[in-house]
């Protein structure tokens, strides 16, 4: 089994086990607030994406890349976007189906692996939204290249990115325990540790990979914000562990 398929199966199993924020679909009340222009869109644990980064979405074609869960695409649909979701987790896809049926908006749901070429033509979308998810894959640059390809000229790419520092520390944030890069495909001890803790296979990525990778793909970086964890030592000491970026083609 490919590691990405293993990750999808693990994420699917979490729905009944854990009350994870990323698996909680947008409520009807928040859908209404989003439609009114309130800043509801979230790509990292805490910080809301500025409304100016996406604004009026009426008629725009938006791709939610690894954005299942009934959250980001629901916000975009509330603002009038024509949404397509691409995700490998069937559970997360079903959450988007549920919200779309509840609120009465159309959405195209596509199950697939973002480590493979995207099944969309060049210049298909006005915007691509990718919440924190690329720590589930080993190599991020091919994904940025594909995002650039499927965007129209002038299109916008919004991303939530893991800085990588989190994976060097113990899960409680106290003490350095792993040498970076964190890669369970190249370190069997790390892989066993993740599997024993019922975690997916996750990977650290540097800013050189994630910001430099976007620039290398051809993007122009327009905005960058920092965020931290929702709880624990990093949160308590306000250590930036995530960033949000807005880039354009």
C-alpha positions as CSV (number, residue, x, y, z in Angstrom):
1,X,0.0,0.0,0.0
2,X,1.3,3.4,-0.9
3,X,2.0,5.6,2.1
4,X,-0.6,8.2,1.0
5,X,-3.3,5.5,0.9
6,X,-2.2,4.4,4.4
7,X,-2.6,8.0,5.6
8,X,-6.1,8.2,4.0
9,X,-7.1,5.0,5.8
10,X,-5.8,6.3,9.1
11,X,-7.6,9.6,8.7
12,X,-10.8,7.8,7.8
13,X,-10.5,5.8,11.0
14,X,-10.2,8.9,13.2
15,X,-13.8,10.1,12.5
16,X,-15.3,7.8,15.1
17,X,-12.4,8.0,17.6
18,X,-11.4,11.6,18.0
19,X,-13.2,15.0,18.0
20,X,-10.7,16.6,15.7
21,X,-11.2,20.2,14.6
22,X,-10.3,19.4,11.0
23,X,-13.1,16.8,10.9
24,X,-15.9,19.1,12.2
25,X,-18.0,20.4,9.2
26,X,-19.0,24.0,9.1
27,X,-22.2,24.6,11.0
28,X,-25.2,26.2,9.3
29,X,-24.7,29.3,11.5
30,X,-21.1,29.7,10.3
31,X,-22.2,29.1,6.8
32,X,-24.6,32.1,7.1
33,X,-21.9,34.2,8.7
34,X,-19.5,33.3,5.8
35,X,-22.1,34.3,3.2
36,X,-22.3,37.7,5.0
37,X,-18.6,38.2,4.5
38,X,-17.3,37.3,8.0
39,X,-13.8,36.0,8.2
40,X,-14.5,32.3,8.7
41,X,-11.9,30.6,6.4
42,X,-9.3,28.7,8.3
43,X,-6.2,27.0,6.8
44,X,-4.1,26.7,10.0
45,X,-5.2,25.9,13.6
46,X,-6.2,29.4,14.8
47,X,-5.7,32.3,12.5
48,X,-8.5,33.3,10.1
49,X,-7.5,34.0,6.5
50,X,-8.0,37.8,5.9
51,X,-11.2,38.3,3.8
52,X,-9.1,40.5,1.4
53,X,-7.2,37.4,0.4
54,X,-10.3,35.9,-1.3
55,X,-13.1,38.4,-1.1
56,X,-15.9,38.3,-3.7
57,X,-15.9,34.7,-5.1
58,X,-19.1,34.9,-7.2
59,X,-18.7,32.8,-10.3
60,X,-15.0,31.9,-9.5
61,X,-13.9,28.3,-10.0
62,X,-12.2,27.2,-6.8
63,X,-10.2,24.0,-6.2
64,X,-10.0,22.7,-2.6
65,X,-6.8,20.6,-2.6
66,X,-6.7,18.1,0.2
67,X,-9.4,20.3,1.7
68,X,-12.0,17.8,2.7
69,X,-14.0,18.0,5.9
70,X,-16.8,20.4,5.0
71,X,-15.0,23.6,5.9
72,X,-13.1,25.5,3.3
73,X,-15.2,24.7,0.3
74,X,-18.4,25.5,2.3
75,X,-17.0,29.0,3.0
76,X,-16.2,29.5,-0.7
77,X,-19.6,28.2,-1.8
78,X,-21.3,30.5,0.6
79,X,-19.6,33.4,-1.2
80,X,-20.8,32.2,-4.6
81,X,-17.8,30.1,-5.8
82,X,-18.1,27.1,-8.1
83,X,-16.2,24.5,-6.0
84,X,-14.3,21.4,-6.7
85,X,-12.9,19.3,-3.8
86,X,-10.0,17.0,-4.4
87,X,-9.1,14.7,-1.4
88,X,-8.0,11.1,-0.7
89,X,-10.0,10.6,2.5
90,X,-13.4,9.3,1.7
91,X,-14.6,10.4,5.2
92,X,-13.6,13.9,4.6
93,X,-15.2,13.9,1.2
94,X,-18.5,12.7,2.7
95,X,-18.4,15.7,5.1
96,X,-18.3,18.0,2.2
97,X,-21.1,16.1,0.5
98,X,-23.2,16.4,3.7
99,X,-22.7,20.2,4.0
100,X,-23.4,20.9,0.4
101,X,-26.7,18.9,0.6
102,X,-27.7,20.7,3.8
103,X,-27.0,24.1,2.4
104,X,-28.1,23.4,-1.2
105,X,-25.0,24.3,-3.2
106,X,-23.4,22.2,-6.0
107,X,-19.9,20.8,-5.5
108,X,-17.7,18.5,-7.6
109,X,-16.2,15.8,-5.4
110,X,-13.1,14.1,-6.7
111,X,-11.2,11.4,-4.8
112,X,-7.5,11.3,-5.6
113,X,-3.9,11.6,-4.4
114,X,-2.2,15.0,-4.6
115,X,1.2,13.3,-5.0
116,X,0.1,12.3,-8.5
117,X,-0.7,14.6,-11.5
118,X,-4.0,16.4,-10.9
119,X,-6.9,15.3,-13.2
120,X,-7.6,18.8,-14.3
121,X,-6.8,20.7,-17.5
122,X,-4.3,23.6,-17.5
123,X,-5.8,26.9,-16.3
124,X,-9.0,25.3,-14.9
125,X,-9.3,27.3,-11.7
126,X,-9.3,30.9,-10.5
127,X,-8.2,29.9,-7.0
128,X,-6.6,26.9,-5.3
129,X,-7.0,26.5,-1.5
130,X,-4.8,24.1,0.3
131,X,-5.2,23.9,4.1
132,X,-2.4,22.4,6.2
133,X,-2.0,19.0,4.6
134,X,1.3,18.7,2.8
135,X,2.9,17.3,5.9
136,X,1.2,14.1,4.8
137,X,3.4,13.9,1.7
138,X,7.1,13.5,1.3
139,X,7.9,15.8,-1.6
140,X,6.0,19.1,-1.9
141,X,7.5,20.7,-5.0
142,X,5.6,18.5,-7.6
143,X,2.4,19.6,-5.9
144,X,3.2,23.3,-6.2
145,X,4.0,22.7,-9.8
146,X,0.7,21.1,-10.4
147,X,-1.2,23.8,-8.6
148,X,0.5,26.4,-10.8
149,X,-0.5,24.4,-13.9
150,X,-4.2,24.2,-13.1
151,X,-4.5,27.8,-12.1
152,X,-5.5,30.5,-14.6
153,X,-3.0,33.3,-15.2
154,X,-3.5,35.8,-12.4
155,X,-5.1,33.0,-10.2
156,X,-4.6,32.8,-6.5
157,X,-3.1,30.1,-4.4
158,X,-3.9,30.1,-0.6
159,X,-1.9,27.7,1.5
160,X,-1.6,26.7,5.2
161,X,1.9,25.3,5.8
162,X,3.6,23.5,8.7
163,X,6.9,25.1,9.5
164,X,8.4,21.7,10.3
165,X,9.7,22.6,13.7
166,X,6.9,20.8,15.5
167,X,8.1,17.4,14.4
168,X,11.5,17.9,16.1
169,X,9.9,17.9,19.5
170,X,8.1,15.5,21.8
171,X,4.4,15.5,21.2
172,X,3.9,17.6,24.4
173,X,6.3,20.2,23.0
174,X,8.8,19.6,25.8
175,X,12.2,18.6,24.6
176,X,13.9,18.0,21.3
177,X,13.7,14.3,20.4
178,X,13.9,14.0,16.6
179,X,16.5,15.2,14.1
180,X,15.0,16.9,11.1
181,X,14.0,16.2,8.4
182,X,11.3,14.1,10.0
183,X,10.6,11.3,7.5
184,X,9.0,8.0,8.5
185,X,9.8,6.5,5.1
186,X,13.5,6.8,5.8
187,X,13.5,6.1,9.6
188,X,11.8,2.9,10.7
189,X,11.9,3.9,14.3
190,X,9.9,7.1,13.5
191,X,7.5,5.1,11.4
192,X,6.8,2.6,14.3
193,X,6.4,5.5,16.7
194,X,3.8,7.1,14.6
195,X,1.9,3.9,13.9
196,X,1.9,3.0,17.6
197,X,0.4,6.4,18.4
198,X,-2.3,5.9,15.8
199,X,-0.9,8.8,13.8
200,X,-0.6,9.1,10.0
201,X,2.8,9.2,8.4
202,X,3.9,12.8,8.5
203,X,6.9,14.7,7.2
204,X,8.7,17.9,8.1
205,X,9.2,20.4,5.3
206,X,11.5,23.5,5.5
207,X,10.6,27.0,4.4
208,X,13.1,26.5,1.7
209,X,11.0,23.7,0.4
210,X,7.6,25.4,0.9
211,X,8.2,29.0,0.1
212,X,11.1,28.4,-2.2
213,X,9.1,25.6,-3.8
214,X,6.2,28.0,-4.6
215,X,8.7,30.5,-6.1
216,X,10.4,27.8,-8.1
217,X,7.1,26.7,-9.5
218,X,6.6,30.3,-10.8
219,X,4.4,31.9,-8.1
220,X,4.7,35.4,-6.9
221,X,4.3,35.6,-3.1
222,X,2.0,38.4,-2.1
223,X,1.3,37.9,1.7
224,X,2.5,35.7,4.6
225,X,1.1,35.4,8.1
226,X,2.2,33.2,11.0
227,X,0.2,31.0,13.3
228,X,0.8,28.6,16.2
229,X,-0.7,25.4,17.7
230,X,-4.2,25.5,19.2
231,X,-2.8,24.2,22.6
232,X,0.3,22.9,24.3
233,X,3.8,24.4,24.9
234,X,4.1,26.0,21.4
235,X,0.7,27.7,22.0
236,X,1.6,28.8,25.5
237,X,4.9,30.4,24.4
238,X,3.4,31.7,21.1
239,X,6.0,29.8,19.0
240,X,5.1,30.1,15.2
241,X,4.6,26.6,13.9
242,X,2.4,27.4,10.9
243,X,2.3,30.0,8.2
244,X,-0.4,31.1,5.7
245,X,0.6,32.3,2.3
246,X,-1.1,34.1,-0.6
247,X,0.6,33.7,-3.9
248,X,-0.5,34.5,-7.5
249,X,0.3,33.0,-10.9
